[in-house]
């Protein structure tokens, strides 16, 4: 059965790739993109626009799969996101922005799996979190911050699992808030401190 849907929705269900024709409507057949009433997987560029004519989405395809850069924009022409694809899988940098132009997130992928440092920022430009991934799993130190720049929490992971050891947390004023010790993923002890306002 063939199901025709706007590609803005299609993006949430599959990945695709590259260049030739430019179209504003595609259909998904078993996760592969086709032009309506065509039997050959689509190679080209999909473009969707807002009512004011401003671009909303631009995605490149090759043989029915995303290949190259996929970009989305806010109505004010500021980019929402930019993602690199290869053969239908995220492969390379993924970046997202707030509507004010401030970077919101940046991460790295290899053949569809997150691989490298993922960083998030608040709208004011202050870093909110940072964690390293390897083969799609958390691997390394995870650090969280408050909007004022004060460190909020630090924990450590190996192959997606929380390491044995202590997770530390602080209040926005920098005072120690908690220390929680884990062994084999289970909490074995904890200590909390009151905030001095």
N, C-alpha and C positions, 0 to 999 in steps of 0.2 A: 504493500500500500504506500502511495506517495503522499506526503504531507507537505503542503506549502505554507510557510510561515515567514513573517518579516525577519530579516537577518538580525535585527537588534535582539530578538528573542533567541534566534539560532545561536548566537555567540555564547549563550549560557549553557548550551547543550553539547557543543563539540568544537574541536579545533580544526582549522583548515589552512591554505597558502597561495599565491603569486600573481601574475601580470598578463595582460594582453587586452581583453575587453574591459570596459567599465560598466557595471550594472548597479541597479539599486534594489534588486530583488533576487533572492536565491531560495532553493529548497534543499532540505537535508534528506538524504537517503542513506540510512545506516551509517550516519556520521560523516558522509562525504557530501560536498556542496555541488549542486548542479544548477544551471539556469533552467527556468521553467520550460518544459517541453523539449529538453535536450537530454540525450543519452550519454554524452561524454562529460566526465567530471570537469568542473569549471577551472579554468586558468585565467586569471585576470585580477581586477580590482573591484571590490564591493565598496560602494559609497552610499551612505545614508545622510540626509540633511534635515535640519530643523525647518520649520515653516518659514523662517526668515531667510532661508537659503544658505545659512551657515552650516558647514560640515558638522555632523554628529559623530559618524564612524567612518573610518577608511581602513580596509583590510585587504591584504594581498593574498592570492591563492595560487597554488600550483597543483594540478591534477586533483582538485577538489579538497585540498587541505591547506590550512594557513601556512604561509611560507614567507617570512620577511617581517615587516613591521605592521602591527595593528595599533591604530591610534583612535582615541576618543577625545571629544572636545565638549566644554561647557558652552551654553548659548552665547557667552561673551567672547568666544574664540580662544579662551584659555584652555590648554590641554588638560584633560582629566587623567589620561593614562597613555602609556606607550609600552608595548610589549613586543619582544622579538620571538618569532616562531621559526621552526624548521620541521618540515614534514608533519605538520599538525600538532607539534608539541612545543611548549615554551622552551626556548633555547637561547639564553643570553640575558640581557638586563630587562627587568620590569620596573617601571617608574610610574608613580602616581602623584598628582598635585591637588592642592586645594584650589577653590575657585579664585582665590586672591593671588595665585601663582606660586605660593610657597610649596616646596616639595613636601609630600605627605608620606611617601614610602618608596624604598628602593630595595630590590632584591635581585638575586641571580639564579638562573635555572640552567640545568644541563639535561637535555633529552627528556624534558617534562618533569624533572625532579629538582626541587630547590637545592641549591648547592653554593654556599658562600654566605656572606653576611646579609641579613635582612635588617634594615633600619627604618624606624618610623619617627615622624616629627609631629609636634603640635603645630597649629596654625601660626603661632608666634615665632616659629623657626627653631624652638627648643627641641632637642632630641627627646623622644618619649620611650623608645625601646630599641634594643640591639641584641641580636642573637645570631649565631652561626649555624648553618645547616650543612649536612653532608649526606648525599644520597637521599634527600628528602626528609631527613630526621634532624632534630635539634642535636647539635654536637658542639659543646663549648659553653662559655659563660653567657647567661642571659641577664641583661641589666635593664631595669626600668627606672624612669625618672619622673618627677613631678613637673608640672608646667613651669615652675620657677627655676628649674635646673637642678634642684636638689635630688640626689639619688634616692630612689624609693625602695628597690629590692634587687638583690643579687642571688642568682642560683646557677648551678652547673649541671650540664647534661652530657651524656655519652650515648650515641646511637638512639636518641629519642627518649631515653630514660633519665630521670632525676638521679644525680650522683649521690652516693653516700656522703654525708657531711652536713654542713650548716647553711641554711638559707637565712640571709640577713635582711632586715627591713628597717627603714628610717621614717621619721615624721617629716613633713614639709619644712620644718625649721632646722633639720639636720640632726635632731636628737635620735638616738637609737630607739626603735619601736619594738623589735622582736628578733629572736634568734631561735630557729626551729631546726632540730637535728633529725636527719632521715637515715635509715638503713634499709636497703633493698626496697626502696619506694615507700616505706612505712615511717610515720613519725614516731620517734622514740623519746624525744624530750623537747620541751619548749620553754622559753622564758620571754616575758613581756614587760615593757616599761611604760609608765604613764607619760603622757605628753605634758610638758610644762609650757603653758601658754603665757 
